[in-house]
Amino acid sequence: MELIDRQLHDLKSGDLIEIIYYDGDAYVKRTGLISGIFPKEKEIRVVDTRISFENIYSIRAD
């Protein structure tokens, strides 16, 4: 989780990322632009998908 926290700190809206996260039943891989990072809500939004920080498995910035 510490690595994810550091990566999130370095990202900003408009960055292109590949993110793997848990979506209730399975892990999902998504590539897209960050449309928002919301520290208070502990969420990142990739295009129109909201992803909780705690469900993130990995992030790779392109």
Backbone as XML, in Angstrom:
<?xml version="1.0"?>
<chain id="A" units="angstrom">
  <residue number="1" name="MET">
    <atom name="N" x="0.820" y="-1.194" z="0.000"/>
    <atom name="CA" x="0.000" y="0.000" z="0.000"/>
    <atom name="C" x="0.863" y="1.256" z="0.000"/>
  </residue>
  <residue number="2" name="GLU">
    <atom name="N" x="2.028" y="1.194" z="0.632"/>
    <atom name="CA" x="2.929" y="2.350" z="0.663"/>
    <atom name="C" x="3.365" y="2.735" z="-0.748"/>
  </residue>
  <residue number="3" name="LEU">
    <atom name="N" x="3.669" y="1.750" z="-1.581"/>
    <atom name="CA" x="4.066" y="2.019" z="-2.962"/>
    <atom name="C" x="2.921" y="2.696" z="-3.729"/>
  </residue>
  <residue number="4" name="ILE">
    <atom name="N" x="1.709" y="2.206" z="-3.550"/>
    <atom name="CA" x="0.539" y="2.796" z="-4.204"/>
    <atom name="C" x="0.374" y="4.248" z="-3.758"/>
  </residue>
  <residue number="5" name="ASP">
    <atom name="N" x="0.534" y="4.506" z="-2.463"/>
    <atom name="CA" x="0.423" y="5.879" z="-1.949"/>
    <atom name="C" x="1.432" y="6.801" z="-2.614"/>
  </residue>
  <residue number="6" name="ARG">
    <atom name="N" x="2.668" y="6.347" z="-2.746"/>
    <atom name="CA" x="3.701" y="7.168" z="-3.394"/>
    <atom name="C" x="3.369" y="7.412" z="-4.865"/>
  </residue>
  <residue number="7" name="GLN">
    <atom name="N" x="2.898" y="6.378" z="-5.540"/>
    <atom name="CA" x="2.547" y="6.529" z="-6.952"/>
    <atom name="C" x="1.392" y="7.512" z="-7.122"/>
  </residue>
  <residue number="8" name="LEU">
    <atom name="N" x="0.385" y="7.415" z="-6.278"/>
    <atom name="CA" x="-0.756" y="8.326" z="-6.363"/>
    <atom name="C" x="-0.320" y="9.769" z="-6.143"/>
  </residue>
  <residue number="9" name="HIS">
    <atom name="N" x="0.626" y="9.968" z="-5.256"/>
    <atom name="CA" x="1.123" y="11.316" z="-4.957"/>
    <atom name="C" x="1.787" y="11.950" z="-6.184"/>
  </residue>
  <residue number="10" name="ASP">
    <atom name="N" x="2.414" y="11.119" z="-7.029"/>
    <atom name="CA" x="3.136" y="11.611" z="-8.201"/>
    <atom name="C" x="2.243" y="11.804" z="-9.426"/>
  </residue>
  <residue number="11" name="LEU">
    <atom name="N" x="0.996" y="11.325" z="-9.370"/>
    <atom name="CA" x="0.092" y="11.409" z="-10.514"/>
    <atom name="C" x="-0.745" y="12.676" z="-10.457"/>
  </residue>
  <residue number="12" name="LYS">
    <atom name="N" x="-1.269" y="13.053" z="-11.637"/>
    <atom name="CA" x="-2.160" y="14.216" z="-11.711"/>
    <atom name="C" x="-3.208" y="13.979" z="-12.791"/>
  </residue>
  <residue number="13" name="SER">
    <atom name="N" x="-4.253" y="14.775" z="-12.753"/>
    <atom name="CA" x="-5.302" y="14.668" z="-13.769"/>
    <atom name="C" x="-4.691" y="14.842" z="-15.159"/>
  </residue>
  <residue number="14" name="GLY">
    <atom name="N" x="-5.147" y="14.002" z="-16.084"/>
    <atom name="CA" x="-4.651" y="14.053" z="-17.449"/>
    <atom name="C" x="-3.560" y="13.035" z="-17.738"/>
  </residue>
  <residue number="15" name="ASP">
    <atom name="N" x="-2.964" y="12.442" z="-16.676"/>
    <atom name="CA" x="-1.935" y="11.415" z="-16.888"/>
    <atom name="C" x="-2.582" y="10.151" z="-17.439"/>
  </residue>
  <residue number="16" name="LEU">
    <atom name="N" x="-1.884" y="9.498" z="-18.350"/>
    <atom name="CA" x="-2.329" y="8.215" z="-18.882"/>
    <atom name="C" x="-1.761" y="7.118" z="-17.995"/>
  </residue>
  <residue number="17" name="ILE">
    <atom name="N" x="-2.635" y="6.243" z="-17.480"/>
    <atom name="CA" x="-2.188" y="5.165" z="-16.600"/>
    <atom name="C" x="-2.798" y="3.831" z="-17.003"/>
  </residue>
  <residue number="18" name="GLU">
    <atom name="N" x="-2.153" y="2.781" z="-16.525"/>
    <atom name="CA" x="-2.731" y="1.446" z="-16.563"/>
    <atom name="C" x="-2.907" y="1.053" z="-15.102"/>
  </residue>
  <residue number="19" name="ILE">
    <atom name="N" x="-4.104" y="0.705" z="-14.717"/>
    <atom name="CA" x="-4.401" y="0.403" z="-13.325"/>
    <atom name="C" x="-5.070" y="-0.962" z="-13.234"/>
  </residue>
  <residue number="20" name="ILE">
    <atom name="N" x="-4.667" y="-1.733" z="-12.247"/>
    <atom name="CA" x="-5.309" y="-3.009" z="-11.952"/>
    <atom name="C" x="-5.949" y="-2.852" z="-10.583"/>
  </residue>
  <residue number="21" name="TYR">
    <atom name="N" x="-7.229" y="-3.164" z="-10.492"/>
    <atom name="CA" x="-7.953" y="-2.982" z="-9.241"/>
    <atom name="C" x="-9.000" y="-4.078" z="-9.066"/>
  </residue>
  <residue number="22" name="TYR">
    <atom name="N" x="-9.403" y="-4.283" z="-7.819"/>
    <atom name="CA" x="-10.416" y="-5.278" z="-7.503"/>
    <atom name="C" x="-11.791" y="-4.643" z="-7.635"/>
  </residue>
  <residue number="23" name="ASP">
    <atom name="N" x="-12.673" y="-5.307" z="-8.381"/>
    <atom name="CA" x="-14.002" y="-4.761" z="-8.653"/>
    <atom name="C" x="-15.100" y="-5.706" z="-8.150"/>
  </residue>
  <residue number="24" name="GLY">
    <atom name="N" x="-15.001" y="-6.107" z="-6.891"/>
    <atom name="CA" x="-16.044" y="-6.939" z="-6.294"/>
    <atom name="C" x="-15.919" y="-8.421" z="-6.557"/>
  </residue>
  <residue number="25" name="ASP">
    <atom name="N" x="-15.783" y="-8.819" z="-7.818"/>
    <atom name="CA" x="-15.717" y="-10.238" z="-8.170"/>
    <atom name="C" x="-14.369" y="-10.658" z="-8.735"/>
  </residue>
  <residue number="26" name="ALA">
    <atom name="N" x="-13.654" y="-9.703" z="-9.311"/>
    <atom name="CA" x="-12.411" y="-10.043" z="-9.996"/>
    <atom name="C" x="-11.527" y="-8.807" z="-10.112"/>
  </residue>
  <residue number="27" name="TYR">
    <atom name="N" x="-10.288" y="-9.056" z="-10.508"/>
    <atom name="CA" x="-9.381" y="-7.947" z="-10.785"/>
    <atom name="C" x="-9.611" y="-7.478" z="-12.222"/>
  </residue>
  <residue number="28" name="VAL">
    <atom name="N" x="-9.581" y="-6.167" z="-12.398"/>
    <atom name="CA" x="-9.839" y="-5.549" z="-13.693"/>
    <atom name="C" x="-8.632" y="-4.698" z="-14.063"/>
  </residue>
  <residue number="29" name="LYS">
    <atom name="N" x="-8.226" y="-4.779" z="-15.336"/>
    <atom name="CA" x="-7.149" y="-3.919" z="-15.830"/>
    <atom name="C" x="-7.763" y="-2.868" z="-16.735"/>
  </residue>
  <residue number="30" name="ARG">
    <atom name="N" x="-7.431" y="-1.608" z="-16.454"/>
    <atom name="CA" x="-8.001" y="-0.508" z="-17.239"/>
    <atom name="C" x="-6.889" y="0.462" z="-17.598"/>
  </residue>
  <residue number="31" name="THR">
    <atom name="N" x="-6.933" y="0.951" z="-18.815"/>
    <atom name="CA" x="-6.001" y="1.972" z="-19.270"/>
    <atom name="C" x="-6.818" y="3.197" z="-19.656"/>
  </residue>
  <residue number="32" name="GLY">
    <atom name="N" x="-6.363" y="4.350" z="-19.180"/>
    <atom name="CA" x="-7.077" y="5.569" z="-19.512"/>
    <atom name="C" x="-6.472" y="6.779" z="-18.838"/>
  </residue>
  <residue number="33" name="LEU">
    <atom name="N" x="-7.079" y="7.921" z="-19.096"/>
    <atom name="CA" x="-6.620" y="9.178" z="-18.511"/>
    <atom name="C" x="-7.251" y="9.383" z="-17.141"/>
  </residue>
  <residue number="34" name="ILE">
    <atom name="N" x="-6.457" y="9.902" z="-16.225"/>
    <atom name="CA" x="-6.984" y="10.245" z="-14.906"/>
    <atom name="C" x="-7.843" y="11.495" z="-15.061"/>
  </residue>
  <residue number="35" name="SER">
    <atom name="N" x="-9.091" y="11.395" z="-14.644"/>
    <atom name="CA" x="-9.961" y="12.569" z="-14.698"/>
    <atom name="C" x="-10.090" y="13.224" z="-13.332"/>
  </residue>
  <residue number="36" name="GLY">
    <atom name="N" x="-9.552" y="12.594" z="-12.286"/>
    <atom name="CA" x="-9.548" y="13.216" z="-10.967"/>
    <atom name="C" x="-8.967" y="12.293" z="-9.912"/>
  </residue>
  <residue number="37" name="ILE">
    <atom name="N" x="-8.324" y="12.901" z="-8.919"/>
    <atom name="CA" x="-7.832" y="12.182" z="-7.750"/>
    <atom name="C" x="-8.447" y="12.881" z="-6.543"/>
  </residue>
  <residue number="38" name="PHE">
    <atom name="N" x="-9.114" y="12.112" z="-5.690"/>
    <atom name="CA" x="-9.869" y="12.662" z="-4.575"/>
    <atom name="C" x="-9.373" y="12.076" z="-3.255"/>
  </residue>
  <residue number="39" name="PRO">
    <atom name="N" x="-8.356" y="12.713" z="-2.653"/>
    <atom name="CA" x="-7.767" y="12.185" z="-1.410"/>
    <atom name="C" x="-8.766" y="12.070" z="-0.256"/>
  </residue>
  <residue number="40" name="LYS">
    <atom name="N" x="-9.676" y="13.029" z="-0.104"/>
    <atom name="CA" x="-10.646" y="12.965" z="1.001"/>
    <atom name="C" x="-11.559" y="11.751" z="0.872"/>
  </residue>
  <residue number="41" name="GLU">
    <atom name="N" x="-11.972" y="11.459" z="-0.349"/>
    <atom name="CA" x="-12.841" y="10.308" z="-0.606"/>
    <atom name="C" x="-12.041" y="9.023" z="-0.814"/>
  </residue>
  <residue number="42" name="LYS">
    <atom name="N" x="-10.717" y="9.156" z="-0.905"/>
    <atom name="CA" x="-9.809" y="8.030" z="-1.159"/>
    <atom name="C" x="-10.191" y="7.302" z="-2.443"/>
  </residue>
  <residue number="43" name="GLU">
    <atom name="N" x="-10.367" y="8.105" z="-3.506"/>
    <atom name="CA" x="-10.736" y="7.566" z="-4.809"/>
    <atom name="C" x="-9.926" y="8.223" z="-5.910"/>
  </residue>
  <residue number="44" name="ILE">
    <atom name="N" x="-9.755" y="7.461" z="-6.974"/>
    <atom name="CA" x="-9.196" y="7.993" z="-8.210"/>
    <atom name="C" x="-10.247" y="7.736" z="-9.282"/>
  </residue>
  <residue number="45" name="ARG">
    <atom name="N" x="-10.356" y="8.645" z="-10.221"/>
    <atom name="CA" x="-11.295" y="8.460" z="-11.321"/>
    <atom name="C" x="-10.489" y="8.333" z="-12.604"/>
  </residue>
  <residue number="46" name="VAL">
    <atom name="N" x="-10.683" y="7.226" z="-13.308"/>
    <atom name="CA" x="-10.051" y="6.986" z="-14.610"/>
    <atom name="C" x="-11.177" y="7.037" z="-15.622"/>
  </residue>
  <residue number="47" name="VAL">
    <atom name="N" x="-11.129" y="8.050" z="-16.472"/>
    <atom name="CA" x="-12.212" y="8.402" z="-17.392"/>
    <atom name="C" x="-13.471" y="8.616" z="-16.539"/>
  </residue>
  <residue number="48" name="ASP">
    <atom name="N" x="-14.417" y="7.679" z="-16.537"/>
    <atom name="CA" x="-15.623" y="7.851" z="-15.717"/>
    <atom name="C" x="-15.784" y="6.753" z="-14.667"/>
  </residue>
  <residue number="49" name="THR">
    <atom name="N" x="-14.711" y="5.990" z="-14.415"/>
    <atom name="CA" x="-14.744" y="4.917" z="-13.430"/>
    <atom name="C" x="-14.096" y="5.376" z="-12.131"/>
  </residue>
  <residue number="50" name="ARG">
    <atom name="N" x="-14.853" y="5.301" z="-11.031"/>
    <atom name="CA" x="-14.308" y="5.640" z="-9.716"/>
    <atom name="C" x="-13.720" y="4.381" z="-9.091"/>
  </residue>
  <residue number="51" name="ILE">
    <atom name="N" x="-12.487" y="4.511" z="-8.583"/>
    <atom name="CA" x="-11.778" y="3.370" z="-8.007"/>
    <atom name="C" x="-11.290" y="3.772" z="-6.622"/>
  </residue>
  <residue number="52" name="SER">
    <atom name="N" x="-11.648" y="2.985" z="-5.627"/>
    <atom name="CA" x="-11.207" y="3.229" z="-4.268"/>
    <atom name="C" x="-9.713" y="2.917" z="-4.153"/>
  </residue>
  <residue number="53" name="PHE">
    <atom name="N" x="-8.988" y="3.767" z="-3.424"/>
    <atom name="CA" x="-7.555" y="3.537" z="-3.229"/>
    <atom name="C" x="-7.295" y="2.133" z="-2.678"/>
  </residue>
  <residue number="54" name="GLU">
    <atom name="N" x="-8.132" y="1.675" z="-1.765"/>
    <atom name="CA" x="-7.881" y="0.378" z="-1.122"/>
    <atom name="C" x="-8.080" y="-0.807" z="-2.065"/>
  </residue>
  <residue number="55" name="ASN">
    <atom name="N" x="-8.751" y="-0.602" z="-3.210"/>
    <atom name="CA" x="-8.952" y="-1.686" z="-4.176"/>
    <atom name="C" x="-7.873" y="-1.740" z="-5.249"/>
  </residue>
  <residue number="56" name="ILE">
    <atom name="N" x="-6.942" y="-0.795" z="-5.232"/>
    <atom name="CA" x="-5.894" y="-0.745" z="-6.255"/>
    <atom name="C" x="-4.840" y="-1.806" z="-5.972"/>
  </residue>
  <residue number="57" name="TYR">
    <atom name="N" x="-4.543" y="-2.591" z="-6.998"/>
    <atom name="CA" x="-3.481" y="-3.598" z="-6.917"/>
    <atom name="C" x="-2.174" y="-3.035" z="-7.466"/>
  </residue>
  <residue number="58" name="SER">
    <atom name="N" x="-2.254" y="-2.353" z="-8.610"/>
    <atom name="CA" x="-1.041" y="-1.752" z="-9.186"/>
    <atom name="C" x="-1.426" y="-0.594" z="-10.118"/>
  </residue>
  <residue number="59" name="ILE">
    <atom name="N" x="-0.458" y="0.309" z="-10.269"/>
    <atom name="CA" x="-0.616" y="1.444" z="-11.176"/>
    <atom name="C" x="0.668" y="1.581" z="-11.975"/>
  </residue>
  <residue number="60" name="ARG">
    <atom name="N" x="0.528" y="1.818" z="-13.277"/>
    <atom name="CA" x="1.687" y="2.091" z="-14.109"/>
    <atom name="C" x="1.379" y="3.306" z="-14.961"/>
  </residue>
  <residue number="61" name="ALA">
    <atom name="N" x="2.196" y="4.325" z="-14.816"/>
    <atom name="CA" x="2.025" y="5.531" z="-15.631"/>
    <atom name="C" x="2.750" y="5.335" z="-16.944"/>
  </residue>
  <residue number="62" name="ASP">
    <atom name="N" x="2.112" y="5.736" z="-18.033"/>
    <atom name="CA" x="2.752" y="5.620" z="-19.355"/>
    <atom name="C" x="3.466" y="6.886" z="-19.718"/>
  </residue>
</chain>
